């Protein structure tokens, strides 16, 4: 495992899978994932290597632990992390960015700013949190009020990050789309976290501004407890 220094002066852990391959991608995990604990992007990296692709995976800077408020992870910090990895990645990796779940928003923002990214693949993207899950967010915020934090996928998340998860307007999302970049969305039809109709809404916004490929696949929102083979196969096929 190697490290790189981000724009905000913090190091990020980076691991390269399938290094002998001649084409590659950068993998952005979801909000609470990390390399040490394992994640669905690890399964994707294995499938990519089998298909002839190498991949770069990395950990986000900043903590989700509310006991470390000065180091709490934010969307802006996630953007800086992704942008730093894109900036130093080999040319054969930097052109393709794959972002899972909550990483969709910062990845969109980075792809808009970085001409090195030529293809952005969004895997089960999570863009909107207020609707239709406003009650879920209210429940999480009640837990934060009572305990000072909430647990999401076994990770403690503080108030600062949750309060920053405002829904972007459609016009704001459109401003993150770069016309000369290619976009692909792979979304499970049974996603209980971010229903497929919201992914369809995102696809329409991007399609109005750039080429977009939208693929629906069976299954639930990806999680570490099961390998989403159909989703992973669809991502490999989209490259």
C-alpha positions in Angstrom: 0.0 0.0 0.0 1.3 3.5 -0.9 0.3 7.0 0.2 -0.1 10.3 -1.6 -0.4 13.8 -0.1 -3.7 15.5 -0.9 -4.2 19.2 -1.6 -5.2 19.8 2.1 -1.9 18.2 3.3 -3.2 14.9 4.5 -2.0 11.5 3.2 -4.3 9.0 1.5 -3.8 5.3 1.4 -3.7 3.9 -2.1 -3.7 0.3 -3.3 -3.1 -0.9 -6.8 -4.8 -4.1 -8.1 -3.8 -5.9 -11.2 -0.7 -3.8 -11.8 0.5 -5.8 -14.8 -2.5 -4.6 -16.9 -2.1 -1.9 -19.5 -5.4 -0.1 -18.9 -6.9 1.0 -15.6 -9.4 2.9 -13.5 -9.7 4.8 -10.2 -12.2 3.4 -7.8 -14.0 5.7 -5.3 -15.6 3.8 -2.4 -18.8 4.9 -0.7 -19.0 7.1 2.4 -18.1 4.6 5.1 -15.9 2.1 3.3 -12.1 1.7 3.7 -9.5 -0.5 2.3 -8.6 -2.3 5.5 -12.2 -3.2 6.3 -12.9 -4.4 2.8 -15.7 -3.2 0.5 -17.6 -4.0 -2.6 -15.1 -2.0 -4.6 -12.5 -4.7 -3.6 -14.7 -7.3 -5.3 -15.0 -5.0 -8.3 -11.2 -4.6 -8.4 -10.8 -8.4 -8.6 -13.4 -8.6 -11.5 -11.6 -5.8 -13.3 -8.3 -7.5 -13.0 -9.8 -10.7 -14.5 -11.1 -8.6 -17.4 -7.7 -7.0 -18.0 -8.0 -3.8 -16.0 -5.8 -2.5 -13.2 -7.4 -0.3 -10.5 -6.4 2.3 -7.9 -8.3 2.2 -4.7 -7.9 4.7 -1.9 -9.1 5.8 1.6 -10.7 9.2 2.1 -9.0 11.6 4.5 -10.7 12.8 7.6 -12.6 10.9 10.2 -16.3 10.2 10.6 -15.8 10.0 14.3 -17.6 12.9 16.1 -14.9 12.9 18.8 -12.5 14.4 16.2 -14.6 17.4 15.0 -11.6 19.2 13.4 -10.9 16.2 11.2 -14.4 15.3 10.2 -14.9 14.2 6.6 -16.8 16.5 4.4 -17.9 16.5 0.8 -15.4 19.1 0.0 -12.6 17.0 1.5 -13.8 14.0 -0.4 -13.6 16.1 -3.6 -10.0 17.1 -2.7 -9.1 13.4 -2.1 -10.5 12.2 -5.4 -9.0 15.1 -7.2 -5.6 14.5 -5.7 -5.7 10.8 -6.7 -6.8 11.8 -10.3 -3.9 14.3 -10.5 -1.1 11.8 -9.6 -2.6 8.6 -11.2 -0.8 7.2 -14.2 -2.3 8.2 -17.5 -3.7 4.7 -18.1 -5.8 5.0 -14.9 -6.8 8.7 -14.7 -9.2 8.6 -17.6 -11.8 6.3 -16.0 -13.3 7.1 -12.6 -15.8 4.7 -10.9 -17.7 6.0 -7.9 -20.0 4.1 -5.6 -22.9 5.3 -3.5 -22.3 8.6 -1.8 -19.1 9.2 -3.8 -21.2 10.1 -6.8 -21.6 13.7 -5.9 -17.9 14.5 -5.3 -16.9 12.4 -8.3 -19.2 14.4 -10.5 -17.7 17.6 -9.3 -14.2 16.3 -9.8 -14.9 15.0 -13.4 -16.3 18.4 -14.2 -13.1 20.1 -13.2 -10.5 17.6 -14.4 -10.0 17.0 -18.1 -8.0 13.9 -17.3 -11.3 12.1 -16.5 -12.9 11.0 -19.8 -15.4 8.5 -18.5 -17.3 8.6 -15.1 -19.1 5.4 -14.0 -21.6 5.9 -11.2 -22.4 2.7 -9.3 -25.7 2.8 -7.3 -25.2 6.6 -6.9 -26.7 8.4 -3.9 -27.5 12.0 -4.7 -30.6 13.0 -2.9 -31.2 12.3 0.8 -34.3 14.3 1.7 -36.8 12.6 -0.6 -38.2 10.0 -0.5 -36.2 9.2 2.7 -36.8 12.3 4.8 -38.1 10.2 7.7 -35.0 8.1 7.6 -32.8 11.2 7.8 -35.0 12.6 10.6 -34.5 9.3 12.5 -30.7 9.5 12.0 -30.6 13.1 13.2 -32.6 12.2 16.3 -30.0 9.6 17.1 -27.2 12.2 16.6 -29.1 14.5 19.0 -29.3 11.8 21.7 -25.8 10.3 21.4 -23.8 12.9 19.5 -23.4 10.6 16.5 -25.3 8.0 14.4 -24.1 4.6 13.3 -24.3 3.9 9.5 -22.9 0.6 8.3 -21.1 0.2 11.6 -19.4 3.6 11.3 -20.0 6.5 13.7 -21.0 9.6 11.7 -21.1 13.0 13.3 -23.7 15.9 13.0 -21.4 18.1 10.8 -21.3 15.6 7.9 -25.0 14.7 8.1 -26.1 18.4 8.2 -24.0 19.0 5.1 -25.9 16.4 3.1 -28.4 18.8 1.5 -30.1 17.8 -1.7 -28.6 19.5 -4.7 -30.9 21.2 -7.1 -31.2 19.7 -10.6 -29.6 22.8 -12.1 -26.6 22.4 -9.7 -26.2 18.8 -10.8 -26.3 19.9 -14.4 -23.5 22.3 -13.8 -21.3 19.4 -12.7 -21.6 17.7 -16.1 -18.9 18.1 -18.7 -20.1 17.7 -22.2 -16.9 16.1 -23.5 -17.0 13.5 -20.7 -18.7 10.1 -21.0 -21.1 9.0 -18.2 -22.4 5.6 -17.3 -24.8 4.7 -14.5 -25.3 1.2 -13.1 -28.1 0.9 -10.7 -29.8 -2.1 -9.0 -33.6 -2.3 -9.5 -34.2 -3.3 -5.9 -32.1 -0.6 -4.3 -33.7 0.2 -0.9 -31.3 3.0 -0.1 -31.7 5.1 -3.2 -34.5 3.8 -5.4 -33.9 3.3 -9.1 -36.3 6.1 -10.1 -33.9 8.6 -8.5 -31.0 7.1 -10.6 -33.2 7.5 -13.6 -33.8 11.2 -12.7 -30.0 11.6 -12.4 -29.5 10.0 -15.8 -32.0 12.4 -17.5 -30.2 15.4 -16.0 -26.8 14.2 -17.3 -28.3 13.0 -20.7 -29.4 16.6 -21.3 -25.8 17.7 -21.2 -23.6 14.8 -22.2 -23.6 11.2 -23.4 -25.1 8.9 -20.8 -25.5 5.1 -20.6 -28.0 3.8 -18.0 -28.0 0.2 -17.0 -30.6 -1.4 -14.6 -29.5 -4.7 -13.0 -31.2 -7.0 -10.5 -30.3 -6.7 -6.8 -30.1 -4.5 -3.8 -27.9 -1.6 -2.8 -24.3 -3.0 -2.8 -23.0 -3.9 0.7 -20.0 -5.7 2.0 -22.1 -8.7 3.2 -22.7 -10.0 -0.3 -21.0 -9.8 -3.7 -23.3 -8.1 -6.3 -22.1 -10.1 -9.3 -24.7 -8.7 -11.7 -23.8 -5.1 -10.9 -20.1 -5.8 -11.1 -20.5 -7.5 -14.5 -22.5 -4.5 -15.8 -19.8 -2.1 -14.7 -17.1 -4.1 -16.4 -19.2 -4.2 -19.5 -19.7 -0.4 -19.5 -16.0 0.2 -19.8 
